[in-house]
């Protein structure tokens, strides 16, 4: 399940869109929260995000408002993947990504590594 704060249309608010067979969140601005539920994060130690038009940091939270790590991003109009070692709590949790940065970023996907 994907949760997007705003659920607007076009470039005015964050929204899920599809282009060329890929679904992604676009119009992400400073403070936007993107949430995904629920994942078994047992032994997970790395989180990656694939984004474009991003210049800032995605805070990663298992409980909203309590960051467990940060992923620095700086990308152009091409999809790029950025990763960080993040000490996730073992168990089944949602993951939230909070964008702190410039411009209107786009978020394609994330992955969790062990």
N, C-alpha and C positions, 0 to 999 in steps of 0.2 A: 504494500500500500504506500502511496506517495502522498505526502501532505505538503502543500505549498501555501505559504502565507500570502494572501492577496487573491490568488486565482483570477487575475485580471485577464485582459486580452491585449494582444499587440505588445507594444513597448511601454505601456503606461504602468503596468504592474507585473510582478512575477507570474508566470504561467507555464503550463506544460504544453509544448507544441510538437509537431512532427514535420520532418523535412527529409526527403530522400530515404524514407524507411527508418529513420532514427527518431525516437522520442527523447526530448530533453527539456529541462527547465531553462527559460530565458528571461531576460529583463531583471536579472538579479542585481540589486543595488545594496549599498551599505546597510547592514542590519537584517537582511532577508534571512529567514529560517526555512530550511528544507528538511523534512523529516521522513524517515523510512522505518517501518515496523515489521516485524520483530526478527531478530537474528540470534543464533547461537554463537556467541563470541568467545567460547571457551578456547583458551590458549592463543587468542588473537593478539598480535603485537604490532601490526602495521596497517595503516589505512592509506588508500590511494584514491585520488579524485581525478576525473578526466573532464577538463574545462576548456573554454576558450574565451577570449576578450576579458580575461580576469587579471587584476593587479591588486593583490592584497593577501589576505589570510582567510582560510576557512577554519573556524573553531569547530572541533568535534566534541559532541556531548552524548553521553548515554542517558543522562537526565537533563532535561532542558534547563539551561541557565547555569550548568556546572561543567565547564569545559574540562576534558581530560587530555586534550592535546590540540595542536595547531598544525595546519598544512599551509606553508607559504606557496603562493601561486603568482606567476607572471607569464601570461600567454598572449598570443596574437589571435588572428581569426582562424587558426588551425587548432584542432583538438590536440591537447597536450595532457599527459598524465604526470601528476606530482604525488609524492609519497612522503610519509613521516612515520617514524617509530612512535607508537602511541600506546601507553599502558592501559588497555581496556580491561574492565572488570569481567571475570568469567561469569557465564550464564546467558540467559536470553534477555536481550534488551533492544529498545529502539536505538537508532542512530540519528542524530540531528547535526546538521551542518549550518553554521551561522557565518555569513559572508561579511567580512570587514574589509572594505576596499573601495577602489575607484571604478567608475564606468558601469556598464551593464553586462555583467558576466553571464555565461551560459554553462550549465552543468549537465553533462551527458550521463555519467555513471560514477560509481564508487566501487571499490573492492576492499576486502579485508584479508590480510595474509597472516599466516601462522609461522 
